[in-house]
Amino acid sequence: MPETLSRPIRVLIAKVGLDGHDRGAKVVAAALRDAGMEVVYTGLRKTPEVVVRAAEEEDVDVVGVSILSGAHGTVLPRLRSLLDDAGLGDVLLVAGGTIPADDAADLRERGVVSHVFTPGAPLADITGALEAAVRARRGE
């Protein structure tokens, strides 16, 4: 990670709802750590409220949600709303998982998420996108 960042990027990785598959979330978390980011993983089956509370407590730059259950159309807007209501509107919300391209485009266009990464996305692309987005948010 470039030395020009004022502090390491802090990322919260979350699994929301009943989806019990977290291998991808753990692989992404390890890649982000390898890139010099500080990563907090909430574990399985968290509610949006728990995720937002953790984001606030951990002072994160990014909340990354792994969704394989098909609940992205409900969970992600709820998370964005809760983040905004908690005064965390500057926290980037990103998603990964099995999200159809049309749904991903709609979520981005509505400002719910900044990025959607689908299975097979290169880890370097994920880390690079987060670094660039956080740098832009911080004005660095």
Secondary structure as UniProt FT lines:
FT   TURN            3..4
FT   STRAND          10..16
FT   TURN            17..18
FT   HELIX           23..34
FT   TURN            35..36
FT   STRAND          38..41
FT   HELIX           48..58
FT   STRAND          62..67
FT   HELIX           72..85
FT   TURN            86..87
FT   TURN            89..90
FT   STRAND          92..97
FT   HELIX           101..109
FT   TURN            110..111
FT   STRAND          115..117
FT   TURN            119..120
FT   HELIX           123..138
//
